[in-house]
Amino acid sequence: MTDLVHFSADTFSAEVLASPTPVLVEFGADWCHPCKQLEPILKELAALWDGKLKLGQVDVDQDPDLAMQFGVMGVPTLILFLAGKPAERLTGFQPRERLRAKIEPHLPA
């Protein structure tokens, strides 16, 4: 499994908004049980989509301004960024197949 990148307020603009590659960001928290359940699925998908998608996390407790900027009201919230703009949003625990169905159509062939 691949480790997830940790985005912060300092790195978000360069790593996510300016990325030429699609970026899936999980907004979560250490205390969030559904976030912990989602993590192995995200690591598996990061390995599956290696080279097609960057996948990482934002800790909403450490970077609440990022969560506010993107209207994150609950965790986990997943936002897919394409060319620096949010293209898909999913809130709550998501099964692997639902994530694949929502994200894969946006990935390069």
C-alpha positions in Angstrom: 0.0 0.0 0.0 1.0 3.5 -0.7 1.3 6.2 2.0 -0.9 9.2 1.6 0.5 12.7 1.2 -0.3 15.1 4.0 -1.3 18.5 2.7 -1.2 21.7 4.9 -2.0 25.3 4.4 1.7 25.8 3.4 1.7 23.1 0.7 -2.0 23.1 -0.5 -1.7 25.7 -3.2 1.4 24.1 -4.9 0.6 20.5 -4.3 -3.2 20.5 -5.0 -4.4 23.7 -6.8 -1.4 24.0 -9.1 -1.1 20.2 -9.8 -1.3 19.1 -13.4 -2.5 15.7 -12.2 -5.9 15.2 -10.6 -5.7 15.3 -6.8 -8.1 13.6 -4.4 -8.0 15.2 -0.9 -9.5 13.6 2.2 -10.4 16.2 4.8 -10.4 14.3 8.1 -9.2 14.2 11.7 -7.3 11.8 14.0 -10.4 11.3 16.2 -12.7 10.4 13.2 -13.5 6.7 13.2 -14.9 6.7 9.6 -11.7 8.5 8.5 -9.7 5.6 10.0 -11.9 3.1 8.2 -11.4 4.9 4.9 -7.6 5.2 5.1 -6.8 1.6 4.0 -9.1 2.0 1.0 -7.5 5.3 0.1 -4.0 3.7 0.3 -5.1 0.9 -1.9 -6.6 3.3 -4.5 -3.5 5.5 -4.4 -1.4 2.4 -5.4 -4.0 1.5 -8.1 -4.0 5.0 -9.6 -0.3 5.7 -9.2 0.8 8.1 -11.9 -2.8 9.1 -12.7 -3.9 10.7 -9.4 -2.3 12.2 -6.4 -4.1 11.3 -3.2 -3.6 13.0 0.2 -5.1 14.2 3.4 -5.8 17.4 5.2 -6.2 17.3 9.0 -9.1 19.7 9.7 -7.9 20.3 13.3 -4.5 21.4 12.1 -5.7 23.4 9.1 -9.3 24.6 9.8 -9.0 27.4 7.3 -8.6 25.0 4.5 -11.7 23.1 5.6 -13.6 26.4 5.8 -12.3 27.5 2.4 -13.8 24.4 0.7 -17.0 24.2 2.8 -16.1 21.1 4.7 -18.8 20.6 7.3 -18.2 17.0 8.2 -15.4 14.5 8.1 -14.4 12.6 6.2 -15.0 14.7 3.1 -13.3 13.8 -0.1 -12.8 16.4 -2.8 -11.4 15.7 -6.3 -9.5 18.6 -7.7 -9.1 18.9 -11.5 -6.9 21.8 -12.7 -7.2 23.4 -9.3 -11.0 23.3 -9.1 -13.2 21.0 -7.1 -14.9 18.5 -9.5 -16.4 15.9 -7.2 -17.3 15.8 -3.5 -18.2 12.9 -1.3 -19.0 13.1 2.4 -18.9 10.3 4.9 -17.4 6.8 4.7 -17.4 5.6 1.1 -17.0 2.0 0.0 -14.2 1.2 -2.5 -16.5 0.6 -5.5 -18.4 3.9 -5.0 -15.1 5.8 -4.9 -13.9 4.1 -8.1 -17.2 4.8 -9.8 -17.0 8.6 -8.9 -13.3 9.1 -9.5 -12.2 6.9 -12.4 -14.2 8.8 -15.1 -12.0 11.9 -14.3 -8.7 10.1 -14.6 -6.5 9.9 -17.7 -6.8 6.7 -19.7 
